[in-house]
Amino acid sequence: MQEETARSAIDTFISAFNASDDSYVTALLSQALTSDVVFWGPLGRSEGIAEIERFVLDIRRHPAGTGTMVRCSAVDMPDEWARYQWVFTTPDGGPRLAGTDVVHLRRSLIDQVIVFAGEIEPSAS
């Protein structure tokens, strides 16, 4: 049951990147995130839905065109933390970025997001 709740919040969060119109982004984020959400992204730390909305809208306005964000793994959830893999692809073979997010849930909503963008290289032995 707990993984279903996490999966629902995560998929709603991801759907904000793919909304048919920018005007739907805030509502989708509000369904998935707490109002005091902390976001550790590629550009540093930010707080609150408005800051994440700005990040999502920037991604939606990618210079290569509106891309698609998808969860490409199961949701792995030990206790209140969950992780999943995602991929963002722009149209017509444009840039593609993959990564892993780790999220913390509080009362069925995401209150922390840690974004690990890009692949991790194997360690040199």
Secondary structure, 3 states (H helix, E strand, C coil): CHHHHHHHHHHHHHHHHCCCCHHHHHHHHHHHEEEEEEEEECCEEEECHHHHHHHHHHHHCCCCCCCEEEECCCCECCCCEEEEEEEEECCCCCCEEEEEEEEEEECCEEEEEEEEECCCCCCCC
